[in-house]
Amino acid sequence: MCTLSWIRHANGYDLLCNRDERRDRSEADPPAIRAGERGDYLAPRDPDGGGSWISVNEHGVSLCLLNHYSADTQTAGSATDYLSRGRIITTLADAVDIGMVRRDLDSLEVARYRPFLLFVLAPGAAPGLWCWDGRCLQEEAVSGPPLTTTAVDAEAVRAYRQQSFRELTDDEPDASAPSLEQLFRWHRSMNPEAPEAGVAMYREDAMTVSLSHVRVGPDGIALNYYPGHPAAAPWPGDRPG
């Protein structure tokens, strides 16, 4: 489970990602520089599956993987019959542009993975989104942020998160997009009446376990990682200026 939002700039972008996971999963390894055949990339690591859910490489190309839960329920076989979806990130993370991601996906044996959504962001290019539903891999249009998936009560949760995102700029009708500070606050927001619907979510079996921030711009490329529930974990805006 993940929730993504992003702001594109003339020379780059900011990308934020909440990772929601089962409480019995191991804690992720923090981001590190990892070597690919076509260049280095930054990514945290899931020790259970051996892959990742987010990456950014030296070319400024970011990948984010989301589980496609509605299609998951229609997929035959058990989890042990498939490769970890996180390995899709480590397989494609060194692609130099979105076109190369597209070509790599065309040659990937997607039937070896359970259903997923793959989001790709790169400087100077429209975002890319691919959906594998267990039967067909399709490239889909990206209407804009946010992008979110959940395993429980998906329609209601998605509607709540999308509405709360729209409300970020309700008081600023001329704003073309939320500010980075607004995005951080949104990713840390909870819903006390329905904790499972909050962007920073809680359920008995799962919770948001980290917030990642990718920044690509003239000053360089960075992946800032904040482990723990975002509502409790410190972030730059909490530090006295």
Secondary structure, DSSP 8 states (H G I E B T S, - for coil): -EEEEEEEETTEEEEEEEEEEETTS---EEEEEEEETTEEEEEEE-TTTS--SEEEETTS-EEEEEE-HHHHTT--S-GGGSB-THHHHHHHTT-SSHHHHHHHHHHS-GGGB--EEEEEE-TTS--EEEEE-SS-EEEE----S-EE--SSSHHHHHHHHHHHHHGGGTT-TT-SS--HHHHHHHHT---TT-TTTSSS-B-SSEEEEEEEEEEEETTEEEEEEEES-TTTS--GGGS--
